[in-house]
């Protein structure tokens, strides 16, 4: 029986390079389409299109293959690559028969690596954090899962095939989608916080504006109260001066403990002002103002010797004090003032007495301040008059000025001095 001739190497079926490259490009386009639409195709489609055609190209031949084998892949190195048969080299029948088993084992190994990858994202998490993996992270809380995704180490599978790569890309899409949902939830939470901050900021601005308005109204109220206070003090001062219109204030008037104030006043009018007893005006009140010196003397004074006191004269016993006299008729006050100015150089019990109209304390203070400014007015060549109760009249540069407050006269003097300095 004739021997069966085997087919030569030249007649052996060869794998067309264009078909394999076309299958790979088609596979890549399909992979890109799946990434864009996030749809995972069934595993059967993959095996039926690209990988099945690739396996058919590896037909078994008895003759050796004369083609040059391609170089080993460098990018994907794994422990199982060295045990795989090279492309273009004839393989034993058991290797060809196990081609599908290798593909399935590679896919299963990559699936195991993906499951290990997913498990590593939960390493180091507490049970509470494990339960909150699918929840949206709260703003301000560190995302441990994202940190683990960046630092996780992938477990290399035993075999790397196109099917395993396909499964890896499909699973990566699912992982990226979950991470995208988490980041999107965090962004929404931060947007809510930003809106809340904007709302709080708007409320704060309104509160600040209300405070500013209240402050303005408080300033206006304060200015009004100050003006009202000044007006009330002036009115009180006017009423007090009016109530003291018939009063006379005798300063440095002698005071003797054994003589009443009326007797001392009557004696002064008869001896110094030369008023007859029949012409004495009627007095409503006559009294001494209390003094601090008297209180100190009474505290430090020892026992009084009556015999020695009787031997002393009135001049030796008299103590200067302030006497207030209230007349019943206003004309009598003016009459007594004229008599005083005629005899103001005379002394009574060796004391020089001064008589003035009785005024309020604020009026007396302003009169003293006006009198202190009198030398400045005279130095500038002006004339100074101080009328009752507190009206200052100044004539300067052929102009007449009337002042009721010392500050007004001070401003005029400052301006006049500046003008003279410029000249």
C-alpha positions in Angstrom: 0.0 0.0 0.0 1.5 3.3 -1.0 2.6 5.5 1.7 0.7 8.6 2.5 2.7 11.7 1.6 2.4 14.6 4.0 1.8 18.0 2.8 4.9 20.2 2.3 5.6 23.4 4.1 4.9 25.4 1.0 1.4 23.9 0.7 0.6 24.4 4.4 -2.1 27.0 5.1 -0.7 30.3 6.3 -2.3 32.9 8.5 -2.8 36.0 6.5 -1.3 39.0 8.2 -3.9 41.4 6.9 -6.7 39.3 8.4 -5.1 39.2 11.9 -4.3 42.9 11.9 -7.8 43.6 10.7 -9.3 41.6 13.5 -7.2 43.4 16.0 -8.1 46.8 14.7 -11.8 45.8 14.7 -11.4 44.6 18.3 -9.8 48.0 19.3 -12.6 49.9 17.6 -15.2 47.8 19.4 -13.3 48.4 22.7 -13.4 52.2 22.1 -17.1 52.0 21.3 -17.8 50.1 24.5 -15.8 52.7 26.5 -17.9 55.5 25.0 -21.2 53.9 25.6 -20.3 52.0 28.8 -22.0 48.8 27.5 -20.3 45.4 28.2 -20.8 43.0 25.2 -21.3 39.3 25.9 -18.2 37.2 26.1 -19.4 34.9 23.3 -19.2 37.7 20.7 -15.6 38.4 21.5 -14.6 34.7 21.2 -16.6 34.3 18.0 -15.1 37.3 16.1 -11.5 38.0 16.9 -10.1 35.2 19.0 -11.9 32.4 17.1 -10.4 33.7 13.8 -7.0 34.0 15.5 -7.2 30.4 16.7 -8.2 29.1 13.3 -5.1 30.6 11.8 -3.1 28.3 14.0 -3.7 25.1 12.0 -1.6 22.0 12.8 0.8 20.9 10.1 3.3 18.0 10.0 5.9 20.1 8.1 7.9 22.7 10.0 7.0 26.4 9.6 9.5 28.4 7.6 8.2 31.8 8.8 10.2 33.9 11.2 8.6 33.9 14.7 7.6 37.3 16.1 9.5 38.7 19.1 8.2 38.0 22.6 5.9 40.8 24.0 7.7 43.1 26.5 4.9 45.2 27.8 2.9 42.4 29.2 5.2 40.1 31.1 3.7 37.6 33.4 4.8 34.4 35.1 2.6 32.4 32.6 4.1 33.9 29.4 7.1 31.7 29.3 5.0 28.6 29.3 2.9 29.7 26.3 3.8 28.6 22.8 5.1 31.2 20.4 3.0 32.5 17.5 4.0 31.0 14.2 5.7 27.9 15.7 4.0 24.5 15.4 2.6 23.3 18.6 1.9 19.8 19.7 -1.7 18.5 19.3 -2.4 18.8 23.0 -1.3 22.4 22.9 -3.7 23.2 20.1 -6.4 21.3 21.8 -6.0 23.4 25.0 -6.1 26.8 23.2 -9.6 27.5 24.4 -8.8 26.3 27.9 -5.8 28.8 27.9 -8.1 31.7 26.9 -10.6 30.7 29.5 -8.0 30.4 32.2 -6.5 33.8 31.3 -9.9 35.4 31.5 -10.5 33.7 34.8 -7.1 34.9 36.1 -7.8 38.5 35.1 -11.2 38.3 36.7 -9.6 37.1 39.9 -7.1 40.0 39.7 -10.0 42.4 39.2 -11.8 40.9 42.2 -8.6 41.2 44.2 -8.3 44.8 43.0 -11.8 45.6 44.2 -11.1 43.9 47.5 -7.9 45.9 48.0 -10.0 49.1 47.9 -11.6 48.2 51.2 -8.4 47.2 53.0 -7.9 49.1 56.3 -11.6 50.2 56.4 -13.6 49.9 59.6 -17.0 48.2 59.4 -18.7 51.6 59.4 -16.7 52.7 56.5 -17.3 49.4 54.7 -21.0 49.9 55.0 -20.7 53.5 53.7 -18.8 52.5 50.5 -21.8 53.1 48.3 -22.9 56.3 50.0 -22.1 59.8 48.9 -19.2 61.1 51.1 -20.0 64.0 53.4 -18.2 67.3 52.7 -15.0 67.7 54.7 -14.7 63.9 55.3 -11.6 62.3 53.7 -12.5 59.9 50.9 -10.4 56.8 51.9 -11.6 54.8 48.9 -10.2 57.3 46.4 -6.9 57.3 48.2 -6.8 53.5 48.1 -7.6 53.5 44.4 -4.5 55.6 43.7 -2.1 53.5 45.8 -3.5 50.0 45.2 -1.1 47.3 43.7 -2.7 45.1 41.0 -2.1 41.4 41.2 -0.6 40.0 37.9 -2.6 37.2 36.4 -1.0 33.9 35.2 -1.9 34.5 31.6 -2.8 37.7 29.7 -5.1 37.4 26.7 -7.3 39.6 24.7 -10.4 38.3 26.4 -8.9 39.1 29.8 -8.0 42.6 28.6 -11.6 43.0 27.4 -12.9 41.9 30.8 -10.5 44.3 32.5 -11.7 47.3 30.5 -15.3 46.4 31.1 -14.7 46.2 34.9 -12.7 49.4 34.8 -15.7 51.2 33.3 -17.8 50.0 36.2 -15.2 51.1 38.7 -14.8 54.5 37.0 -18.6 55.0 37.0 -18.8 54.3 40.8 -15.9 56.7 41.5 -17.6 59.3 39.2 -20.8 59.0 41.1 -19.0 59.5 44.4 -17.1 62.6 43.1 -20.4 63.9 41.7 -22.1 63.5 45.0 -19.3 65.3 46.8 -19.5 68.1 44.3 -23.2 68.4 44.9 -22.6 68.5 48.6 -20.0 71.2 48.2 -22.4 73.2 46.0 -25.1 73.0 48.7 -22.5 74.2 51.2 -21.5 77.1 49.0 -25.2 78.1 48.5 -25.6 78.0 52.3 -22.5 80.1 52.8 -23.8 82.6 50.2 -27.1 82.7 52.0 -25.4 83.2 55.4 -23.3 85.9 53.8 -26.3 87.7 52.5 -28.0 87.6 55.9 -24.8 88.9 57.5 -24.7 91.8 55.1 -28.3 92.6 55.9 -27.5 92.4 59.6 -24.5 94.7 59.1 -26.6 97.2 57.2 -29.2 97.2 59.9 -26.5 97.8 62.5 -25.1 100.7 60.4 -28.6 102.2 60.1 -29.1 101.9 63.9 -25.7 103.5 64.4 -26.6 106.4 62.2 -29.9 106.8 64.1 -28.1 106.5 67.4 -25.7 109.3 66.3 -28.6 111.5 65.3 -30.3 110.8 68.6 -27.1 111.5 70.5 -26.7 114.8 68.7 -30.3 115.7 69.4 -29.9 114.8 73.1 -26.7 116.9 73.4 -28.5 119.9 71.8 -31.5 119.3 74.1 -29.2 119.1 77.1 -27.5 122.3 76.2 -30.8 124.0 75.6 -32.2 122.7 78.9 -29.1 123.9 80.8 -29.4 127.3 79.3 -33.1 127.5 80.2 -32.4 126.3 83.8 -29.6 128.9 84.0 -32.0 131.6 82.8 -34.6 130.6 85.3 -32.1 130.5 88.1 -30.8 134.0 87.1 -34.4 135.2 87.0 -35.1 133.8 90.5 -31.9 135.5 91.7 -32.7 138.8 90.0 -33.3 140.6 93.3 -30.3 139.0 95.1 -27.0 140.7 96.0 -23.9 138.8 96.8 -21.5 140.5 99.4 -18.1 138.9 99.3 -15.6 139.2 102.1 -18.4 140.4 104.4 -17.5 140.2 108.2 -19.1 137.4 110.2 -19.5 137.4 114.0 -21.1 134.5 115.7 -22.7 136.7 118.3 -24.3 139.0 115.8 -27.2 138.1 113.4 -26.7 138.6 109.6 -29.5 141.3 109.5 -27.9 143.3 112.3 -24.5 143.2 110.5 -26.0 144.2 107.2 -27.9 147.1 108.8 -24.7 148.3 110.5 -22.9 148.1 107.2 -25.5 150.2 105.4 -25.6 152.8 108.2 -21.8 153.1 108.7 -20.3 152.6 105.2 -23.1 153.4 102.6 -24.4 156.2 104.9 -28.1 155.2 104.5 -30.5 156.6 107.0 -32.4 154.3 109.2 -35.7 155.5 107.8 -34.5 154.8 104.2 -33.4 151.2 104.8 -35.0 149.0 102.0 -37.1 145.9 103.0 -35.1 142.6 102.9 -36.8 139.2 102.2 -33.8 137.0 103.1 -30.3 137.7 104.6 -28.0 134.7 105.3 -24.4 133.6 105.1 -23.3 130.9 102.7 -21.7 127.9 104.5 -18.0 127.6 104.1 -15.6 124.7 104.5 -13.2 126.7 106.6 -15.9 127.2 109.2 -16.6 123.5 109.4 -12.8 122.8 109.8 -12.5 125.5 112.5 -15.5 124.1 114.5 -13.9 120.6 114.4 -10.5 121.8 115.6 -11.7 124.6 117.9 -11.0 124.0 121.6 -13.0 125.3 124.6 -14.1 129.0 124.4 -13.0 131.5 127.1 -16.0 133.8 127.5 -14.2 136.5 129.5 -11.5 136.7 126.9 -14.0 136.8 124.1 -15.9 139.8 125.7 -12.7 141.7 126.0 -11.9 141.4 122.2 -13.2 144.0 119.8 -15.4 143.2 116.8 -12.5 143.7 114.4 -10.5 140.9 116.1 -13.5 138.5 116.2 -14.8 139.1 112.6 -14.3 136.3 110.0 -14.7 137.0 106.2 -17.7 135.2 104.7 -20.2 135.5 101.8 -23.6 137.2 102.6 -26.6 136.7 100.3 -29.3 139.5 100.5 -32.7 139.2 98.8 -34.5 142.5 98.4 -38.3 142.8 98.0 -38.0 145.5 95.2 -35.7 145.4 92.2 -35.2 149.1 92.2 -33.7 148.9 95.7 -31.1 146.5 94.4 -30.0 148.9 91.7 -29.9 151.7 94.2 -27.7 149.8 96.7 -25.3 148.9 93.8 -24.9 152.6 92.9 -24.2 153.4 96.6 -21.7 150.6 96.8 -19.7 151.8 93.7 -19.5 155.2 95.3 -18.1 153.9 98.6 -16.3 150.7 97.4 -12.9 151.8 98.7 -14.1 152.0 102.3 -13.4 149.1 104.7 -15.8 147.6 107.2 -14.2 146.1 110.3 -10.9 146.2 108.4 -12.3 144.1 105.5 -12.8 145.4 101.9 -16.2 144.3 100.8 -17.3 143.6 97.2 -20.9 143.6 96.1 -22.2 141.8 92.9 -25.6 140.7 91.6 -26.2 137.1 92.5 -26.0 134.7 89.5 -26.0 131.0 88.7 -22.8 129.0 88.9 -22.6 128.5 85.1 -23.1 132.2 84.5 -20.3 133.0 87.0 -18.0 130.5 85.3 -18.5 132.1 81.9 -18.1 135.6 83.3 -14.7 134.5 84.7 -13.6 133.1 81.4 -14.6 136.3 79.6 -12.6 138.4 82.1 -9.6 136.2 81.4 -9.8 137.0 77.7 -10.1 140.8 78.3 -6.2 141.4 78.2 -6.0 139.7 74.8 -8.7 142.0 73.4 -7.1 145.1 74.7 -3.7 144.0 73.3 -5.2 143.9 69.8 -6.5 147.4 70.2 -10.1 146.6 70.9 -12.6 147.6 73.6 -14.1 145.1 76.0 -17.5 145.3 77.8 -19.2 142.6 80.0 -22.9 143.2 80.5 -25.2 141.6 83.0 -25.7 138.7 83.4 -23.1 137.4 80.9 -23.1 139.4 77.7 -19.7 140.3 76.2 -19.4 143.2 73.7 -16.1 143.7 71.8 -15.4 146.5 69.3 -12.5 145.7 67.0 -11.6 147.2 63.6 -14.6 149.5 63.6 -16.9 146.5 64.1 -19.0 145.4 67.0 -19.1 141.8 68.2 -21.5 140.3 70.8 -20.6 137.0 72.5 -22.5 134.7 74.9 -19.9 132.0 75.0 -16.1 132.3 75.7 -15.2 129.9 72.9 -16.6 132.4 70.3 -14.3 135.2 71.6 -11.4 132.8 71.6 -11.9 132.0 67.9 -12.0 135.7 67.1 -8.8 136.4 68.9 -7.0 133.5 67.1 -8.1 134.8 63.7 -7.1 138.3 64.5 -3.6 137.2 65.7 -3.1 135.2 62.5 -4.0 138.2 60.3 -1.6 140.4 62.2 1.1 137.8 61.9 0.7 137.7 58.1 1.0 141.4 57.8 
